[in-house]
Amino acid sequence: MPPLREYRPSDFDALWALDQICFPRGIAYSKRELREFLELPASFALVDEDNSHVAGFIVATVVEEAGYIITIDVHPDHRRTGLGSRLLTAAESRLSAAHVEAILLEVAVDNEAAIAFYKRHGFQMLRRLPQYYSTGDDAWRMAKPLSR
Ligand SMILES: CC(C)(COP(=O)(O)OP(=O)(O)OC[C@H]1O[C@@H](n2cnc3c(N)ncnc32)[C@H](O)[C@@H]1OP(=O)(O)O)[C@@H](O)C(=O)NCCC(=O)NCCS
């Protein structure tokens, strides 16, 4: 299993294409949104490559005292193999080293797979955000405290 690697600008189109596969229209990022997230000063992205194809990636950042998972995308052919967990664990280590107190994220309330995944990783529902997405769908804000 090759190690995760840092995002490179030449990965951009592959990441965007995978995001379109992973999320429904209106929740998947536009190219502009994804680029803006990747270019935030504190952002980082980790990539898993399988025979020159991006099998999964995670984008995270730091906002004030909190770490923030912007997205985790695992290609459907690679799900339930532990890849999402590897990506999240690696990002948590990076955020922990940045001395954040907690990690936050938003997830669509009907995204049962992701909610189960995040709960398995120690995240809890914090509050429901009405009409968070442009589709009108609500999100859960989930959080995980990090021990210092
Ligand atoms: C959510 C997602 C990242 C999980 O990635 P993954 O590589 O399949 O996750 P893992 O294999 O590491 O799963 C770890 C655990 O999470 C839970 N889990 C993951 N997918 C699940 C599902 N579809 N249903 C129920 N539990 C699930 C399980 O407890 C799983 O352990 P198990 O396989 O031993 O039962 C992946 O489904 C995905 O990319 N979905 C589309 C994009 C998305 O919703 N991203 C998250 C919102 S930002």
The ligand as a MOL file (V3000), in Angstrom:
LIG
                    3D

  0  0  0     0  0            999 V3000
M  V30 BEGIN CTAB
M  V30 COUNTS 48 50 0 0 0
M  V30 BEGIN ATOM
M  V30 1 C -17.3370 8.5570 3.9080 0
M  V30 2 C -16.1690 7.9260 3.1310 0
M  V30 3 C -15.0170 8.9370 3.0270 0
M  V30 4 C -15.6720 6.6900 3.9160 0
M  V30 5 O -14.5160 6.1790 3.2490 0
M  V30 6 P -14.1130 4.6270 3.3230 0
M  V30 7 O -12.7590 4.4940 2.7230 0
M  V30 8 O -15.1820 3.7770 2.7570 0
M  V30 9 O -14.0570 4.4100 4.9110 0
M  V30 10 P -13.3660 3.2090 5.7320 0
M  V30 11 O -13.2090 2.0020 4.8590 0
M  V30 12 O -12.1320 3.7460 6.3770 0
M  V30 13 O -14.5130 2.9310 6.8260 0
M  V30 14 C -14.2460 2.9810 8.2300 0
M  V30 15 C -15.5280 2.7240 8.9740 0
M  V30 16 O -16.4770 3.7800 8.7400 0
M  V30 17 C -17.8240 3.2360 8.7550 0
M  V30 18 N -18.4160 3.3310 7.4170 0
M  V30 19 C -17.7950 3.6830 6.2590 0
M  V30 20 N -18.6720 3.6370 5.2300 0
M  V30 21 C -19.8560 3.2340 5.7480 0
M  V30 22 C -21.1340 2.9670 5.1910 0
M  V30 23 N -21.3740 3.1020 3.8610 0
M  V30 24 N -22.1380 2.5730 6.0240 0
M  V30 25 C -21.9270 2.4170 7.3410 0
M  V30 26 N -20.7180 2.6270 7.9380 0
M  V30 27 C -19.7030 3.0350 7.1500 0
M  V30 28 C -17.6540 1.7690 9.1290 0
M  V30 29 O -17.6610 1.6980 10.5480 0
M  V30 30 C -16.2640 1.4680 8.5780 0
M  V30 31 O -15.6640 0.3470 9.1830 0
M  V30 32 P -15.9550 -1.1490 8.5750 0
M  V30 33 O -15.7630 -1.0780 7.0910 0
M  V30 34 O -14.9250 -1.9980 9.2840 0
M  V30 35 O -17.3810 -1.4760 8.9500 0
M  V30 36 C -16.5990 7.4440 1.7190 0
M  V30 37 O -17.8070 6.6940 1.8300 0
M  V30 38 C -16.8330 8.5710 0.7190 0
M  V30 39 O -15.9020 9.0460 0.0590 0
M  V30 40 N -18.1060 9.0000 0.5660 0
M  V30 41 C -18.4640 10.0620 -0.3920 0
M  V30 42 C -17.9110 11.4010 0.0230 0
M  V30 43 C -18.3280 11.7730 1.4360 0
M  V30 44 O -19.4790 11.6280 1.8320 0
M  V30 45 N -17.3350 12.2770 2.2100 0
M  V30 46 C -17.5520 12.6560 3.6050 0
M  V30 47 C -18.3190 13.9250 3.7600 0
M  V30 48 S -17.1890 15.3170 3.7520 0
M  V30 END ATOM
M  V30 BEGIN BOND
M  V30 1 1 1 2
M  V30 2 1 2 3
M  V30 3 1 2 4
M  V30 4 1 2 36
M  V30 5 1 4 5
M  V30 6 1 5 6
M  V30 7 2 6 7
M  V30 8 1 6 8
M  V30 9 1 6 9
M  V30 10 1 9 10
M  V30 11 2 10 11
M  V30 12 1 10 12
M  V30 13 1 10 13
M  V30 14 1 13 14
M  V30 15 1 14 15
M  V30 16 1 15 16
M  V30 17 1 15 30
M  V30 18 1 16 17
M  V30 19 1 17 18
M  V30 20 1 17 28
M  V30 21 1 18 19
M  V30 22 1 18 27
M  V30 23 2 19 20
M  V30 24 1 20 21
M  V30 25 1 21 22
M  V30 26 2 21 27
M  V30 27 1 22 23
M  V30 28 2 22 24
M  V30 29 1 24 25
M  V30 30 2 25 26
M  V30 31 1 26 27
M  V30 32 1 28 29
M  V30 33 1 28 30
M  V30 34 1 30 31
M  V30 35 1 31 32
M  V30 36 2 32 33
M  V30 37 1 32 34
M  V30 38 1 32 35
M  V30 39 1 36 37
M  V30 40 1 36 38
M  V30 41 2 38 39
M  V30 42 1 38 40
M  V30 43 1 40 41
M  V30 44 1 41 42
M  V30 45 1 42 43
M  V30 46 2 43 44
M  V30 47 1 43 45
M  V30 48 1 45 46
M  V30 49 1 46 47
M  V30 50 1 47 48
M  V30 END BOND
M  V30 END CTAB
M  END
